[in-house]
Amino acid sequence: MSYEAVIGLETHVQLKTKSKMWCGCANQFGAPPNSNVCPVCLGLPGVLPVANEEALRLTALTGLLLQGVLPPYAKFDRKNYFYPDMPKNYQITQFDKPSSVGGFVEFECHGGLARVNITRAHLEEDVGKNFHFERHSGVDFNRAGVPLLEIVSEPEITGAQMAYEYLNALVEILRYGGISDCDMEKGEVRCDVNVSVRTQGARELGQKIEIKNMNSFSGVRRALEHEIPRQIEVLQKGGPLTQETRRWDDAGGLTETMRSKEMAHDYRYFPEPDLMPLAPAPAWVEEVARRVVELPLAKKQRLMSKYQLPASDAQTFVWDRALGDYFEHLAPRSKNPKAAANWIINNLRAKLAASGATLAELNFKPEYILDLMELVESRQISGTMAQQVFAEMFETGGAPNLIVKEKGWAQVSDAAAIEALCDQALAAHPGPVADYKAGKAAALNFLKGQVMKLSKGKANPNLAGEILEKKLK
């Protein structure tokens, strides 16, 4: 009997706000423990929450970016549970009336396009962080009350790699929209996995098991690569699967039982009495909609279609938005956008990385790259010489034409002069000459290299190749 996996993901994302969800404390990572706290986020008696409007905007913006629907009515609820990192002993969240419903994430997977539908995106607050020492434990409440967006997918993911690609695509959308920096090392994005297995083609879902304690998307993938076969093996042996929460042990490469899974009624949800329901006005929604940006996948497809870029180049410009904007500033004026992309990716990006500079700190005008390309296209300089011109241009900010003129780097295209250099190369290297005549075509490249060396890189390489070939024949 064959089985298939059914996976749903709950992705928790800290929103990019300056302050916390219900108070004015700083939303700041790395501050000394319990320094960004106040009576509100510590849950002291008598305090009242006030909603962070930017968090409400970012939640609505997320719904629009994911092609979801913003309901005319939403509300906050209390989710009751008792952990040391939850100072109020309840979490303010959204239960049956979330701020965004529906939508989807489209992404590349297994050589094609995949789509995973979104159930909802609801707004809540983060909890504190537990620290365990040798003889005692402590809680840092700096993170308590930070606005947290939970994005729940439909159970439509079918494998570990698909889950990995979905998460990366979702995070890229959120970064593009300015929703969150999604820095996993700072805990700004976390993911819980709900996974079950069922017989191939069955409609009814299997027993849902939740996996926690994954600190990276690759960790999610590894956990699923272990858990799916584990569940299948249990069923094949006739054993039962019970609904539970398991933790992922990354070092051991296995999942372990944590507790039986809570049901919704265990949390005793009820409407938050200290917060008014949300009824977004059309003008407010329109204001949020003006912040919608082009999604990463759409940008990649547009760059490939409009400028005939290969997928790898387009993806580079998607991942590095500043570099992509730089390219799109030049591409409409370029006769050869692909060549412009090559200069930006292979040369400019490498120089920036080596020097530690940013695009804003460049000494030269962006248009100089087009001027440099024109020098190569018109055969005024060789491709090899162009690399030297670019290095000089990067250092000094000088125009390519002036650099070539001042340095005397103009390409030699005089046939008689190049023929004399070819004669010298042939006379000095009888071995490669014999090799070429014996059928070793690669020897021609060696001889052409010698001509370029004699000319100090100035000879027209195409013309040198043509002359050498004629002489050798």
C-alpha positions as CSV (number, residue, x, y, z in Angstrom):
1,M,0.0,0.0,0.0
2,S,1.4,3.4,-1.0
3,Y,1.0,6.5,1.1
4,E,1.1,10.3,0.5
5,A,1.9,13.2,2.9
6,V,-0.4,16.1,3.5
7,I,1.3,19.2,5.0
8,G,0.1,22.5,6.3
9,L,2.4,25.2,7.6
10,E,1.8,27.9,10.2
11,T,4.4,30.6,9.7
12,H,4.9,33.2,12.5
13,V,6.5,36.5,11.4
14,Q,7.4,39.5,13.5
15,L,6.2,42.7,11.9
16,K,8.6,45.5,11.1
17,T,7.3,48.1,13.5
18,K,9.2,50.5,15.8
19,S,7.1,49.7,18.8
20,K,5.2,46.7,20.3
21,M,1.7,45.6,19.5
22,W,-0.1,47.1,22.5
23,C,2.3,49.6,24.1
24,G,5.0,52.0,23.2
25,C,8.0,49.8,24.2
26,A,10.6,49.4,21.5
27,N,10.4,46.5,19.1
28,Q,14.2,46.0,19.2
29,F,16.3,42.9,19.1
30,G,19.4,42.5,21.2
31,A,18.6,44.9,24.0
32,P,19.6,44.0,27.6
33,P,17.1,41.5,29.1
34,N,13.9,43.0,30.3
35,S,14.9,46.5,29.3
36,N,12.1,47.1,26.7
37,V,9.2,46.4,29.0
38,C,6.4,48.3,30.7
39,P,3.3,47.5,32.8
40,V,1.3,46.7,29.6
41,C,3.6,44.1,28.1
42,L,4.4,42.7,31.5
43,G,0.6,42.1,32.0
44,L,0.4,44.0,35.3
45,P,-3.1,44.5,36.8
46,G,-5.2,47.5,35.6
47,V,-3.4,48.2,32.3
48,L,-5.2,48.5,28.9
49,P,-3.8,47.6,25.4
50,V,-3.8,50.1,22.5
51,A,-3.5,48.6,19.0
52,N,-0.4,49.5,17.0
53,E,-1.9,50.9,13.7
54,E,1.2,50.2,11.7
55,A,0.9,46.6,12.6
56,L,-2.7,46.7,11.4
57,R,-1.6,48.2,8.1
58,L,1.2,45.6,7.6
59,T,-1.3,42.8,8.3
60,A,-3.7,44.2,5.7
61,L,-0.8,44.8,3.3
62,T,0.1,41.1,3.7
63,G,-3.4,40.1,2.8
64,L,-3.3,42.2,-0.4
65,L,0.2,40.9,-1.3
66,L,-1.1,37.3,-1.0
67,Q,-4.2,38.1,-3.1
68,G,-6.4,37.6,0.0
69,V,-9.6,39.3,1.1
70,L,-9.7,41.9,3.9
71,P,-13.0,41.2,5.7
72,P,-15.2,44.2,6.7
73,Y,-15.2,43.0,10.3
74,A,-12.4,41.5,12.4
75,K,-11.7,41.3,16.1
76,F,-9.2,40.2,18.7
77,D,-9.6,37.3,21.1
78,R,-8.0,36.0,24.2
79,K,-6.3,32.6,23.9
80,N,-5.7,31.3,27.4
81,Y,-2.7,29.2,28.3
82,F,-0.1,29.2,31.1
83,Y,3.6,29.3,30.1
84,P,6.3,31.2,31.9
85,D,7.0,33.3,28.8
86,M,3.4,34.6,28.6
87,P,3.1,37.3,31.3
88,K,-0.7,37.8,31.1
89,N,-1.4,34.1,31.1
90,Y,-3.3,34.7,27.9
91,Q,-2.3,35.8,24.4
92,I,-4.2,38.4,22.5
93,T,-4.8,37.0,19.0
94,Q,-7.5,36.6,16.4
95,F,-9.7,33.4,16.4
96,D,-12.8,33.3,14.2
97,K,-12.6,36.8,12.7
98,P,-9.1,37.3,11.3
99,S,-7.8,40.4,9.5
100,S,-7.1,38.6,6.2
101,V,-8.6,35.4,4.7
102,G,-7.8,33.4,1.6
103,G,-5.1,34.1,-1.0
104,F,-2.2,32.0,-2.2
105,V,1.6,31.8,-2.7
106,E,2.8,30.9,-6.1
107,F,6.4,29.6,-6.4
108,E,8.8,27.5,-8.4
109,C,9.1,23.9,-7.5
110,H,10.3,20.7,-9.2
111,G,10.9,22.6,-12.5
112,G,7.5,24.2,-12.7
113,L,5.1,26.4,-10.9
114,A,3.3,25.4,-7.7
115,R,0.5,27.1,-5.8
116,V,-0.4,26.8,-2.1
117,N,-3.6,28.4,-0.9
118,I,-3.7,30.5,2.3
119,T,-6.4,29.9,4.9
120,R,-5.8,33.1,6.8
121,A,-3.3,35.6,8.1
122,H,-4.1,36.8,11.6
123,L,-2.5,39.2,14.0
124,E,-1.4,38.4,17.5
125,E,1.4,39.2,20.0
126,D,4.7,37.3,20.5
127,V,5.7,35.9,23.8
128,G,8.9,36.3,25.9
129,K,11.9,34.0,25.7
130,N,13.0,31.4,28.2
131,F,16.6,30.9,29.1
132,H,17.9,27.9,31.0
133,F,21.1,28.0,33.0
134,E,23.0,25.5,35.1
135,R,21.0,25.9,38.3
136,H,18.1,28.2,37.4
137,S,16.0,29.5,34.5
138,G,15.0,33.1,33.5
139,V,12.6,34.8,31.2
140,D,13.4,37.9,29.0
141,F,10.1,39.7,28.3
142,N,11.6,42.1,25.7
143,R,10.0,40.1,22.9
144,A,6.6,39.8,24.7
145,G,4.0,41.9,22.9
146,V,6.0,42.3,19.7
147,P,3.4,42.2,16.8
148,L,3.3,38.7,15.3
149,L,1.6,37.7,12.1
150,E,0.6,34.1,11.7
151,I,0.1,32.9,8.1
152,V,-1.7,29.6,7.9
153,S,-1.6,27.6,4.7
154,E,-4.1,25.1,3.5
155,P,-3.0,21.4,3.9
156,E,-1.9,21.3,0.2
157,I,1.9,20.7,0.5
158,T,2.9,17.2,-0.5
159,G,6.6,16.9,0.4
160,A,9.6,18.2,2.2
161,Q,11.1,20.1,-0.7
162,M,7.8,21.7,-1.6
163,A,7.5,23.0,2.0
164,Y,11.0,24.4,1.8
165,E,10.3,26.2,-1.5
166,Y,7.0,27.5,-0.2
167,L,8.6,29.0,2.9
168,N,11.4,30.7,0.9
169,A,8.8,32.2,-1.5
170,L,6.6,33.4,1.3
171,V,9.5,35.1,3.1
172,E,10.7,36.7,-0.1
173,I,7.2,38.2,-0.6
174,L,7.2,39.6,3.0
175,R,10.6,41.1,2.6
176,Y,9.6,42.7,-0.7
177,G,6.5,44.2,0.9
178,G,8.4,45.6,3.9
179,I,6.3,43.5,6.2
180,S,9.3,42.0,8.0
181,D,13.1,41.5,7.6
182,C,12.4,37.8,8.3
183,D,15.8,37.3,10.0
184,M,15.6,33.7,11.4
185,E,18.7,34.3,13.5
186,K,16.8,37.0,15.4
187,G,13.7,34.8,15.7
188,E,11.8,37.1,13.3
189,V,10.2,34.2,11.5
190,R,9.3,30.7,12.9
191,C,7.4,27.8,11.5
192,D,5.2,25.0,12.9
193,V,4.5,22.0,10.7
194,N,1.3,20.0,10.7
195,V,1.8,16.8,8.8
196,S,-0.2,13.6,8.3
197,V,-0.1,10.7,5.9
198,R,-2.9,8.8,4.2
199,T,-3.3,6.1,1.6
200,Q,-2.6,7.3,-2.0
201,G,-5.7,8.9,-3.5
202,A,-7.7,9.0,-0.2
203,R,-9.8,12.1,0.5
204,E,-9.9,11.9,4.3
205,L,-6.9,13.3,6.1
206,G,-4.8,11.2,8.4
207,Q,-4.0,11.9,12.0
208,K,-2.4,15.4,12.2
209,I,0.9,15.7,14.0
210,E,2.5,19.0,14.8
211,I,6.3,19.5,14.7
212,K,8.0,22.3,16.6
213,N,11.5,23.5,17.4
214,M,12.8,24.1,13.9
215,N,15.1,27.1,13.6
216,S,15.6,27.1,9.9
217,F,13.7,26.3,6.7
218,S,16.3,23.6,6.0
219,G,15.4,22.3,9.4
220,V,11.8,22.1,8.4
221,R,12.8,20.1,5.3
222,R,14.9,17.7,7.4
223,A,12.2,17.2,9.9
224,L,9.7,16.3,7.2
225,E,12.2,14.0,5.6
226,H,12.3,12.1,8.9
227,E,8.7,12.4,10.0
228,I,6.9,11.3,6.9
229,P,8.7,8.0,6.6
230,R,8.2,7.5,10.4
231,Q,4.5,7.9,10.1
232,I,4.3,5.6,7.1
233,E,6.3,2.9,8.9
234,V,4.0,3.1,11.9
235,L,0.9,2.5,9.7
236,Q,2.6,-0.2,7.7
237,K,3.3,-2.1,10.9
238,G,-0.4,-1.8,11.9
239,G,0.3,0.7,14.7
240,P,-1.8,3.8,15.5
241,L,-0.9,7.4,15.1
242,T,-2.2,9.8,17.7
243,Q,-2.7,13.6,17.4
244,E,0.3,15.1,19.2
245,T,3.0,17.7,19.2
246,R,6.5,16.5,18.6
247,R,9.8,18.4,18.8
248,W,12.5,18.2,16.2
249,D,16.0,17.2,17.4
250,D,18.2,18.6,14.7
251,A,21.4,17.0,16.1
252,G,19.8,13.6,16.4
253,G,17.9,13.9,13.2
254,L,14.6,12.7,14.7
255,T,11.3,13.9,16.2
256,E,10.3,13.2,19.8
257,T,6.9,13.4,21.6
258,M,6.4,16.6,23.5
259,R,2.7,16.5,24.5
260,S,-0.7,15.5,23.3
261,K,-2.1,18.2,20.9
262,E,-4.4,20.8,22.4
263,M,-7.7,21.4,20.7
264,A,-9.2,24.9,20.1
265,H,-11.6,24.5,23.1
266,D,-8.6,23.9,25.4
267,Y,-7.6,27.5,25.0
268,R,-11.0,28.9,26.0
269,Y,-11.1,31.6,23.3
270,F,-13.4,34.6,24.0
271,P,-13.5,38.1,22.5
272,E,-10.9,40.5,23.9
273,P,-13.0,42.9,26.0
274,D,-10.4,45.7,26.1
275,L,-10.2,46.1,22.3
276,M,-12.7,47.3,19.8
277,P,-13.4,45.2,16.7
278,L,-11.8,46.3,13.4
279,A,-13.9,47.7,10.6
280,P,-11.4,49.1,8.0
281,A,-12.8,52.0,6.1
282,P,-12.4,52.0,2.3
283,A,-10.1,55.1,2.4
284,W,-7.8,53.3,4.9
285,V,-7.7,50.2,2.7
286,E,-6.9,52.3,-0.3
287,E,-4.0,53.9,1.6
288,V,-2.6,50.4,2.4
289,A,-3.1,49.3,-1.2
290,R,-0.8,52.0,-2.4
291,R,2.0,50.2,-0.6
292,V,1.6,47.0,-2.7
293,V,4.7,46.1,-4.7
294,E,5.5,43.8,-7.6
295,L,6.0,40.3,-6.2
296,P,9.4,38.5,-6.6
297,L,8.1,35.8,-8.9
298,A,6.3,38.3,-11.1
299,K,9.5,40.4,-11.3
300,K,11.6,37.4,-12.3
301,Q,9.2,36.5,-15.0
302,R,9.1,40.1,-16.3
303,L,12.9,40.4,-16.4
304,M,13.2,37.2,-18.4
305,S,10.4,38.2,-20.8
306,K,11.2,41.9,-21.3
307,Y,15.0,41.7,-21.4
308,Q,15.6,38.1,-22.5
309,L,17.6,37.4,-19.3
310,P,18.3,33.8,-18.3
311,A,16.6,32.6,-15.2
312,S,19.8,32.7,-13.1
313,D,20.4,36.4,-13.9
314,A,16.8,37.4,-13.3
315,Q,16.8,35.5,-10.0
316,T,20.0,37.4,-8.9
317,F,18.2,40.7,-9.5
318,V,15.2,39.5,-7.5
319,W,17.4,38.5,-4.6
320,D,19.4,41.7,-4.7
321,R,16.8,44.4,-5.2
322,A,19.3,47.3,-5.3
323,L,21.3,45.6,-8.0
324,G,18.1,44.8,-9.8
325,D,17.0,48.5,-9.7
326,Y,20.5,49.5,-11.0
327,F,20.1,47.1,-13.9
328,E,16.6,48.4,-14.7
329,H,17.9,51.9,-14.7
330,L,20.3,51.0,-17.6
331,A,18.5,48.2,-19.4
332,P,16.0,50.4,-21.4
333,R,18.9,52.3,-22.9
334,S,21.1,49.3,-23.7
335,K,21.3,47.7,-27.1
336,N,22.2,44.5,-25.3
337,P,20.5,44.1,-21.9
338,K,22.0,40.6,-21.4
339,A,25.5,42.1,-21.8
340,A,24.6,44.8,-19.3
341,A,23.4,42.2,-16.9
342,N,26.7,40.3,-17.3
343,W,28.8,43.5,-16.4
344,I,26.6,44.2,-13.4
345,I,26.5,40.7,-12.0
346,N,30.0,39.5,-12.9
347,N,32.0,42.6,-12.5
348,L,30.2,45.3,-10.5
349,R,28.8,43.0,-7.9
350,A,32.3,41.3,-7.4
351,K,34.0,44.7,-7.0
352,L,31.4,45.9,-4.5
353,A,31.8,42.7,-2.5
354,A,35.6,43.0,-2.5
355,S,35.6,46.7,-1.6
356,G,32.8,46.7,0.9
357,A,31.2,49.6,-0.9
358,T,27.5,50.1,-1.8
359,L,25.9,51.1,-5.0
360,A,25.2,54.6,-3.5
361,E,29.0,55.0,-3.0
362,L,30.1,54.3,-6.5
363,N,32.5,56.8,-8.1
364,F,31.3,56.4,-11.6
365,K,28.0,57.2,-13.3
366,P,25.8,54.1,-14.2
367,E,25.8,55.2,-17.9
368,Y,29.6,54.6,-18.0
369,I,28.8,50.8,-18.1
370,L,26.9,51.4,-21.4
371,D,29.8,53.5,-22.7
372,L,32.2,50.7,-21.9
373,M,30.0,48.2,-23.6
374,E,30.0,50.4,-26.7
375,L,33.8,50.5,-26.8
376,V,33.8,46.7,-26.9
377,E,31.0,46.5,-29.4
378,S,32.7,48.9,-31.8
379,R,36.0,46.9,-31.3
380,Q,37.8,50.0,-30.0
381,I,39.0,47.8,-27.1
382,S,39.1,44.1,-26.5
383,G,37.1,42.2,-23.9
384,T,40.2,41.6,-21.9
385,M,41.2,45.3,-22.0
386,A,37.6,46.2,-21.0
387,Q,38.2,44.4,-17.7
388,Q,41.1,46.7,-17.0
389,V,39.1,49.8,-18.0
390,F,36.3,48.7,-15.7
391,A,38.7,48.3,-12.8
392,E,40.2,51.8,-13.4
393,M,36.7,53.2,-13.8
394,F,35.6,51.6,-10.4
395,E,38.6,53.1,-8.6
396,T,38.7,56.6,-10.1
397,G,35.2,57.2,-11.4
398,G,36.7,58.2,-14.8
399,A,34.8,57.9,-18.1
400,P,35.8,54.8,-20.1
401,N,36.7,56.8,-23.3
402,L,39.0,59.1,-21.3
403,I,40.6,56.1,-19.5
404,V,41.3,54.3,-22.8
405,K,42.8,57.5,-24.3
406,E,44.9,58.4,-21.3
407,K,46.3,54.9,-20.8
408,G,46.8,54.2,-24.5
409,W,44.7,51.1,-24.3
410,A,42.9,51.5,-27.7
411,Q,42.7,48.2,-29.6
412,V,45.0,47.7,-32.5
413,S,43.1,46.7,-35.6
414,D,45.8,47.4,-38.2
415,A,46.1,44.2,-40.2
416,A,49.8,44.8,-41.1
417,A,50.8,45.4,-37.5
418,I,48.9,42.4,-36.3
419,E,50.4,40.2,-39.1
420,A,53.9,41.1,-37.9
421,L,53.0,40.0,-34.4
422,C,51.5,36.7,-35.7
423,D,54.8,36.1,-37.6
424,Q,56.7,36.5,-34.3
425,A,54.4,34.2,-32.4
426,L,54.6,31.5,-35.1
427,A,58.4,31.7,-35.3
428,A,58.8,31.5,-31.5
429,H,56.5,28.5,-31.0
430,P,57.1,25.8,-33.6
431,G,55.7,23.1,-31.3
432,P,52.1,24.5,-31.2
433,V,52.4,25.2,-34.9
434,A,53.1,21.5,-35.5
435,D,50.3,20.5,-33.1
436,Y,47.8,22.6,-35.0
437,K,48.8,21.2,-38.4
438,A,48.5,17.7,-36.8
439,G,44.8,18.4,-36.1
440,K,45.0,19.9,-32.5
441,A,42.7,22.9,-33.0
442,A,43.3,24.1,-29.4
443,A,46.8,25.1,-30.4
444,L,45.4,28.0,-32.3
445,N,44.1,29.6,-29.0
446,F,47.6,29.3,-27.5
447,L,49.1,31.1,-30.5
448,K,46.4,33.8,-30.4
449,G,47.2,34.2,-26.7
450,Q,50.9,34.8,-27.6
451,V,49.9,37.5,-30.1
452,M,47.8,39.2,-27.4
453,K,50.7,39.0,-25.0
454,L,53.1,40.5,-27.6
455,S,50.6,43.3,-28.2
456,K,50.1,43.9,-24.4
457,G,46.4,43.0,-24.9
458,K,45.8,45.7,-27.6
459,A,45.5,43.5,-30.7
460,N,42.1,42.8,-32.1
461,P,41.7,39.1,-31.0
462,N,39.3,38.2,-33.8
463,L,41.6,39.7,-36.5
464,A,44.6,38.0,-34.9
465,G,42.8,34.6,-35.0
466,E,41.8,35.1,-38.7
467,I,45.4,36.0,-39.7
468,L,46.9,33.1,-37.7
469,E,44.5,30.6,-39.3
470,K,45.3,31.8,-42.8
471,K,49.0,31.6,-42.2
472,L,48.8,28.1,-40.6
473,K,46.8,26.8,-43.6
